[in-house]
Each structure stands twice: as structure tokens, then as C-alpha cells.
Amino acid sequence: MSTSRVLGVLVFVGLVGYIAAASDITIDPSLLSNSVVRYRDQAQISDFPAPVAYFRAAGLSTGPTEFAEIKEKILYPLIEKSRKRISAVVIQWFPGQPTGLGVTVLWSDGEARESTIARSPQGHYDANAYEILFAKPTP
């Protein structure tokens, strides 16, 4: 095997290891002693604040009825069925894609999942559509 090929393999392995390690970075709360906000290690917290729900491009929604259906069929069931604490849920409408709704879930442990949830031609969401966010890997 040539020297350049060996170097290429070593660089590739090093980059893969670096990328894998970067996704597992944790924040040490003890190093944030000068912060205005008091942070604690997640393992020490038994109560957790309600997740933030952020609606992006909400002007593309069909209105209050759609918001109510999203809360009833996607947002609340997702939060209730999650075995891990959820920090935030991002709901996003896409221009030119009226039959799909983007949903991103950010768990407190740093994991994130996103998927597009289909809307029927009648404008409704399936009652179990949120379950796709628990599938591994997320499609």
C-alpha cells in the first residue's frame, strides 16, 4: 500500500472519530459558575419544565383549526409518550408543500429527530403520525 493511501486512510479514520466525538459533547455545569442562569446536571433534576413549542412559518397554516389539530394529534401525544425529557418541538410549514408538516424534536440529552408528517387531502393529520419520531432511524 502506498504512503499516500495509508495517510488518506489515517486522515479518514481520524475525521470519523472526531465527528463521532463531536456529537457526544456534554456541558459541565460546574464550569458555568459565572453564568447569570443557574445550571444543574440533568441527572440531578427530577422535575423538568414543559417543552418549548416553536411554530415556524405559521403563516402557511390553514388557521386555528389546524393549530388545534396539531396540538391534539401531534404535540401533546408526542410529549406524553416520550420516555425522555423533551426540551423543544419545532413545527414547520414548507412553502410549496401543503401536504407535509415538518416536526423536529429536541430531547434534553442532545438527541434530535425530525420528520415530515403527512396531511391528508382533506387537511387532517393521522392520530398516530407522531410515532414516526420514535422510529430508528428517522425516515
Backbone torsions as a table, in degrees:
resi	resn	phi	psi	omega
1	MET	NA	135.5	-177.0
2	SER	-72.5	159.2	-179.4
3	THR	-62.4	-41.2	-179.1
4	SER	-66.1	-34.3	178.5
5	ARG	-69.2	-41.5	178.2
6	VAL	-62.8	-44.6	177.7
7	LEU	-62.0	-40.5	178.4
8	GLY	-61.6	-42.9	178.2
9	VAL	-64.4	-43.2	179.5
10	LEU	-63.5	-41.6	177.8
11	VAL	-63.6	-43.7	179.2
12	PHE	-60.4	-47.7	-179.9
13	VAL	-61.9	-41.6	178.7
14	GLY	-62.9	-42.8	179.0
15	LEU	-66.0	-41.9	179.2
16	VAL	-62.1	-42.9	177.9
17	GLY	-63.8	-40.1	179.0
18	TYR	-64.7	-44.6	-179.8
19	ILE	-64.5	-42.8	179.5
20	ALA	-63.6	-41.1	179.8
21	ALA	-68.8	-36.2	-179.1
22	ALA	-64.0	-29.5	-179.2
23	SER	-79.3	-10.1	-179.0
24	ASP	-109.4	23.8	-179.1
25	ILE	-73.6	132.4	175.2
26	THR	-117.8	152.4	178.9
27	ILE	-96.5	129.1	178.0
28	ASP	-89.9	109.6	-178.0
29	PRO	-58.8	-27.4	-179.2
30	SER	-66.9	-19.8	178.5
31	LEU	-86.9	2.2	-179.3
32	LEU	-110.2	33.7	-174.9
33	SER	-66.0	-22.7	179.6
34	ASN	-92.0	4.1	-179.0
35	SER	-72.9	147.0	175.8
36	VAL	-67.7	-33.4	178.6
37	VAL	-89.9	139.2	177.8
38	ARG	-90.0	113.5	-179.2
39	TYR	-99.6	148.1	177.4
40	ARG	-131.7	156.5	175.7
41	ASP	-64.2	135.0	-177.1
42	GLN	-58.7	-31.9	-178.9
43	ALA	-66.2	-20.7	-179.3
44	GLN	-90.0	-3.1	-175.4
45	ILE	-101.4	126.2	176.6
46	SER	-100.5	-34.8	174.9
47	ASP	-97.9	145.5	-177.7
48	PHE	-134.1	138.9	-179.5
49	PRO	-65.3	154.0	177.3
50	ALA	-58.9	142.9	-179.6
51	PRO	-63.6	154.1	174.2
52	VAL	-83.2	135.4	173.5
53	ALA	-111.5	119.3	-178.8
54	TYR	-114.8	121.7	179.7
55	PHE	-101.3	113.3	-177.4
56	ARG	-100.9	134.6	-178.3
57	ALA	58.2	40.6	-177.0
58	ALA	-63.1	-19.0	177.5
59	GLY	-64.6	-16.0	178.3
60	LEU	-88.1	-1.8	178.5
61	SER	-72.5	166.8	178.8
62	THR	-86.9	-4.2	175.5
63	GLY	129.1	-168.1	-176.1
64	PRO	-58.8	-31.7	179.5
65	THR	-65.6	-40.4	178.6
66	GLU	-67.1	-41.7	177.0
67	PHE	-58.1	-45.4	179.6
68	ALA	-61.6	-41.5	179.5
69	GLU	-67.1	-38.5	178.1
70	ILE	-63.7	-43.0	178.1
71	LYS	-63.6	-44.1	-176.1
72	GLU	-71.4	-41.4	-172.1
73	LYS	-101.4	-17.8	-175.9
74	ILE	-121.6	-60.0	-170.4
75	LEU	-64.4	-58.9	-177.5
76	TYR	-66.0	-43.9	176.9
77	PRO	-61.9	-38.0	178.4
78	LEU	-60.0	-48.1	-179.0
79	ILE	-66.2	-42.4	-178.0
80	GLU	-68.4	-33.9	-176.0
81	LYS	-88.4	-13.4	-178.3
82	SER	-68.8	133.6	178.0
83	ARG	-83.2	-15.1	179.6
84	LYS	-113.8	156.1	179.7
85	ARG	-68.6	131.0	178.7
86	ILE	-98.2	131.6	177.1
87	SER	-88.8	-42.4	-176.8
88	ALA	-155.0	153.1	173.5
89	VAL	-129.4	126.8	178.1
90	VAL	-107.9	122.9	176.7
91	ILE	-107.4	127.4	-174.6
92	GLN	-135.3	130.8	172.3
93	TRP	-94.2	146.0	-178.9
94	PHE	-115.9	131.2	176.5
95	PRO	-62.0	138.4	178.5
96	GLY	78.0	4.0	178.4
97	GLN	-132.2	72.8	-175.1
98	PRO	-73.0	-10.4	-177.4
99	THR	-104.5	13.7	179.6
100	GLY	-140.1	145.0	179.7
101	LEU	-125.0	125.4	178.5
102	GLY	-82.2	133.2	177.9
103	VAL	-130.8	125.7	176.6
104	THR	-120.9	131.4	178.5
105	VAL	-114.1	130.8	177.4
106	LEU	-116.2	112.2	179.5
107	TRP	-86.1	158.4	-176.7
108	SER	-66.4	-18.7	179.2
109	ASP	-86.5	5.0	178.3
110	GLY	96.8	-10.3	178.4
111	GLU	-73.9	147.6	178.0
112	ALA	-139.2	145.9	175.1
113	ARG	-136.1	147.3	175.3
114	GLU	-144.1	149.7	179.6
115	SER	-160.5	163.6	173.8
116	THR	-101.0	128.3	178.7
117	ILE	-102.8	127.1	-175.4
118	ALA	-74.7	145.6	173.3
119	ARG	-113.0	132.8	-178.2
120	SER	-66.2	162.8	176.6
121	PRO	-58.6	-24.1	177.4
122	GLN	-81.7	-4.9	176.2
123	GLY	91.8	19.9	-177.6
124	HIS	-116.0	160.6	179.0
125	TYR	-107.8	144.6	177.3
126	ASP	-68.1	142.3	-177.2
127	ALA	-64.7	-21.8	-179.7
128	ASN	-109.3	12.5	-175.4
129	ALA	-62.0	-31.3	-178.9
130	TYR	-63.2	-22.7	-175.9
131	GLU	-62.2	-20.7	178.4
132	ILE	-61.4	-24.4	-179.3
133	LEU	-75.3	-11.7	176.7
134	PHE	-97.2	-11.0	-179.1
135	ALA	-71.9	148.5	176.5
136	LYS	-121.3	131.5	-15.5
137	PRO	-75.0	159.6	179.7
138	THR	-68.4	127.5	-179.5
139	PRO	-66.2	NA	NA
